[in-house]
Each structure stands twice: as structure tokens, then as C-alpha cells.
Amino acid sequence: MTEPALTLYRLQACPFCERVVRLLDEYDLDYDSRFVEPMHSDRDVVKRISGKRTVPALVDENTGATLTESANIVSYLQATYGPDAPAASAEPATAEEGS
């Protein structure tokens, strides 16, 4: 079984993280959800991958993109995996791999 190409770093009960989760689920994208430390200063893993300690943070192995801020992530997901995206035809294979 292959690891999902998308990894979302998030906090529990974070409304900005949930906004991204809703869109990932709406697009039926397979992703790895990683909950991070609640204390901002302890989020070293997020700092290593994105250069910031803020969540949500998304890593897309398909494109090499790493994003932070929910609005940026939502725009990226819409452009890359949304119904009108050029990559939309490849999306079902990505979504089914981890199922």
C-alpha cells in the first residue's frame, strides 16, 4: 500500500484546518492527516517542512508544493484537483490508491 501523496499538518478543532479537510473530502482526495503539538513553539515538524509553525500546512508530493494558510491551500486544491483543474483527470487514481 502506497502512502498518500498529500499530507496535512493540523490541530484538532482548528476551524482553518477543518476548512481544508472539508475540501479534501469533497474532492475525495486521499491524504495523510498529521496532528501537531498544540503549543506553537513546539511545532518543529511543521517548521521543518514549511518554514513556519502555523497550521494548516499541506505537502503535495505529486507537485512538490508545500503550502500554509487555509486560503492558500484551498485555492491550490481547487486549481490543482478541483473539477475544472487540468489535473482533474488524474485525480481518481490518486484518490483510490489508499482506499
C-alpha positions as CSV (number, residue, x, y, z in Angstrom):
1,M,0.0,0.0,0.0
2,T,1.4,3.4,-1.0
3,E,1.4,6.4,1.2
4,P,-0.9,9.2,0.1
5,A,0.8,12.0,-1.9
6,L,-0.9,14.7,0.3
7,T,0.0,15.3,3.9
8,L,-2.0,17.7,6.0
9,Y,-0.5,19.0,9.2
10,R,-3.2,20.2,11.5
11,L,-4.7,20.7,15.0
12,Q,-7.8,19.2,16.4
13,A,-10.8,21.6,16.5
14,C,-8.9,24.2,14.3
15,P,-11.5,25.8,12.1
16,F,-8.9,26.7,9.5
17,C,-7.7,23.1,9.3
18,E,-11.3,21.9,9.1
19,R,-11.9,24.1,6.1
20,V,-9.1,22.3,4.3
21,V,-10.3,18.9,5.5
22,R,-13.8,19.6,4.1
23,L,-12.4,20.4,0.6
24,L,-10.1,17.3,0.6
25,D,-13.1,15.2,1.5
26,E,-15.3,16.9,-1.1
27,Y,-12.7,16.2,-3.8
28,D,-12.3,12.6,-2.4
29,L,-8.6,13.0,-2.1
30,D,-6.6,10.5,-0.2
31,Y,-4.4,12.3,2.4
32,D,-2.4,11.6,5.5
33,S,-3.6,13.7,8.4
34,R,-0.9,14.5,11.0
35,F,-1.9,16.2,14.2
36,V,0.7,18.5,15.6
37,E,1.6,19.9,19.0
38,P,-0.9,22.5,20.3
39,M,1.9,24.7,21.6
40,H,3.0,26.9,18.7
41,S,6.7,26.9,19.9
42,D,6.7,23.0,19.9
43,R,5.7,22.6,16.2
44,D,9.2,21.8,15.0
45,V,7.9,19.3,12.4
46,V,5.8,22.0,10.7
47,K,8.7,24.4,10.8
48,R,10.9,21.9,9.1
49,I,8.5,21.3,6.2
50,S,7.1,24.7,5.7
51,G,9.4,27.2,7.3
52,K,6.6,28.3,9.6
53,R,5.0,26.9,12.7
54,T,1.4,27.7,11.6
55,V,-1.3,25.2,10.6
56,P,-2.8,24.0,8.4
57,A,0.2,23.1,6.3
58,L,-0.1,20.9,3.2
59,V,2.6,19.0,1.4
60,D,1.8,17.6,-2.1
61,E,4.3,15.0,-3.2
62,N,2.6,15.0,-6.7
63,T,3.7,18.6,-7.4
64,G,6.4,19.2,-4.8
65,A,4.3,22.0,-3.3
66,T,4.3,22.9,0.4
67,L,1.6,25.5,1.5
68,T,0.4,27.2,4.6
69,E,-2.6,29.3,5.4
70,S,-6.0,27.8,4.7
71,A,-7.0,30.3,2.0
72,N,-3.8,29.5,0.0
73,I,-4.3,25.7,0.5
74,V,-8.0,25.9,-0.6
75,S,-7.0,27.9,-3.7
76,Y,-4.3,25.5,-4.6
77,L,-6.5,22.4,-4.1
78,Q,-9.2,24.0,-6.3
79,A,-6.7,24.8,-9.1
80,T,-4.9,21.5,-8.9
81,Y,-7.6,18.9,-8.0
82,G,-10.9,20.7,-8.5
83,P,-13.4,19.7,-11.2
84,D,-12.1,22.4,-13.6
85,A,-8.4,21.7,-12.9
86,P,-6.2,20.3,-15.7
87,A,-5.0,17.5,-13.4
88,A,-8.6,16.5,-12.6
89,S,-8.4,13.6,-15.0
90,A,-5.6,12.1,-12.9
91,E,-7.3,12.7,-9.6
92,P,-9.3,9.5,-9.3
93,A,-6.2,7.3,-9.4
94,T,-4.6,9.4,-6.6
95,A,-7.8,9.3,-4.5
96,E,-8.2,5.5,-4.8
97,E,-4.7,4.4,-4.1
98,G,-5.0,4.4,-0.3
99,S,-8.6,3.2,-0.1
